[in-house]
Structure formats: structure tokens, C-alpha cells
Amino acid sequence: EEGDTRQTVHTIENIGSELKWLNENADTRIGGLIALSKTYRALGAFDKAVGMAEIASQRSPYRYEPYEIHASIAAARGENQAAIALYEKVISLTRHTGIEVNKEILAKLRTNN
């Protein structure tokens, strides 16, 4: 099973190389990075997921998605202060957009902090 996970991560890394190449030509295109970050997160490869989210947030600092992914990983790691700050950033970025953000997560983090 551990070998399967390694193979899956290796496959994702290859896909990641392709997605990163696709994103090289447009500074604001972060869809591939977001998809890759979510995939790494689902596989439990949190450091790689955060890395992709950070690249995406550098390219498009006013998009909420990279911060939301990073916040969920910080929360999963028990890094409540970081998760709170990141979720507050998500709320700030989505305030006037009509995008629904799960504010219950932030409330739970504040309670557990």
C-alpha cells in the first residue's frame, strides 16, 4: 500500500510538472495549481499542497482559493492561529463576491484555540 501511495504521488508530480508548464505563460492563471494543490491535499502530501497554493497566491493574490486550501491544511495540522488568519483572509477576499464561505470552520478554530 505504501508503494501505491508513492506511485500515486510520483504520478501527481508528473501531472504537476505539466500543469505548472501550462501556467507559465499567464501570471493570473492558477486553475492548474489549485487543482494540483487540492490533489496533493487529498493524498495527504500537505507540504506539496501548500507549495502549490503559495505559488497560486503569489500569482493571483486576490483569489481566495489558495488561501482556503492553505487554511484547511493548517487546520488539519493543528496550526490553529495560522488557519484562523488564512480563513479570515478568505472571508475578506470573498466579502462582496457572493461566494459562500463556511464560517463554521472559523468559529470552531477560534473555540479550540
C-alpha positions in Angstrom: 0.0 0.0 0.0 2.9 2.4 0.8 4.3 1.7 -2.7 0.9 2.5 -4.2 0.9 5.8 -2.4 4.5 6.6 -3.6 3.5 5.8 -7.2 0.4 8.0 -6.9 2.5 10.9 -5.6 5.0 10.3 -8.4 2.2 10.4 -11.0 0.8 13.5 -9.5 4.2 15.1 -9.6 4.4 14.4 -13.3 1.0 15.9 -13.8 2.1 18.8 -11.7 5.1 19.4 -14.0 2.7 19.6 -16.9 0.2 21.9 -15.2 3.0 24.2 -14.0 4.3 24.4 -17.5 0.8 25.3 -18.8 0.6 28.0 -16.2 4.0 29.6 -17.0 2.6 31.8 -19.8 -0.1 33.6 -17.8 0.6 35.2 -14.4 -3.1 35.1 -13.3 -4.0 31.5 -14.5 -4.0 29.4 -11.3 -6.6 26.8 -12.1 -4.0 24.1 -12.6 -2.1 25.0 -9.5 -5.4 24.9 -7.5 -6.3 21.5 -8.9 -2.9 20.1 -8.1 -2.9 21.6 -4.6 -6.2 20.0 -3.9 -5.0 16.7 -5.2 -1.9 16.8 -3.0 -4.1 17.7 0.0 -6.3 14.7 -0.7 -3.3 12.5 -0.8 -2.0 13.9 2.5 1.0 15.4 0.8 0.5 18.6 2.7 3.8 20.3 2.1 3.4 19.9 -1.7 -0.2 21.1 -1.5 0.9 24.2 0.5 3.7 24.8 -2.0 1.3 24.9 -4.9 -1.2 27.1 -3.0 1.6 29.5 -2.2 2.6 29.8 -5.9 -1.0 30.4 -6.8 -1.4 33.1 -4.2 1.7 34.8 -5.4 0.4 34.8 -9.0 -3.1 35.9 -8.0 -3.1 37.4 -4.5 -6.8 38.5 -4.8 -8.1 35.0 -5.5 -9.4 33.2 -2.3 -8.8 29.6 -3.4 -5.1 29.3 -2.5 -5.7 30.7 1.0 -8.7 28.4 1.5 -6.6 25.3 0.7 -3.7 26.5 2.9 -6.1 27.2 5.7 -7.6 23.8 5.6 -4.2 22.2 5.7 -3.1 24.4 8.7 -6.3 23.4 10.5 -5.6 19.7 9.8 -2.1 20.1 11.2 -3.5 21.7 14.3 -1.9 25.1 13.4 -5.0 27.0 14.6 -3.5 30.5 14.6 -2.3 30.2 11.0 -5.6 28.6 10.0 -7.6 31.4 11.6 -5.6 34.1 9.8 -5.9 32.3 6.5 -9.7 31.8 6.8 -10.1 35.5 7.8 -8.2 36.3 4.5 -10.6 34.1 2.6 -13.6 35.8 4.1 -12.1 39.2 3.4 -11.5 38.3 -0.3 -15.0 36.9 -0.8 -16.9 39.5 1.2 -18.5 41.3 -1.8 -18.5 38.4 -4.3 -21.5 36.3 -3.4 -19.2 33.3 -2.8 -20.4 31.3 0.3 -17.6 30.6 2.8 -18.1 28.0 5.5 -17.7 30.3 8.5 -18.4 27.5 11.0 -14.9 26.3 10.4 -13.5 29.6 11.6 -15.8 29.5 14.6 -14.6 26.0 15.6 -11.0 27.1 15.2 -11.5 30.1 17.4 -13.2 27.9 20.0 -10.4 25.3 20.0 -7.7 28.0 20.1 
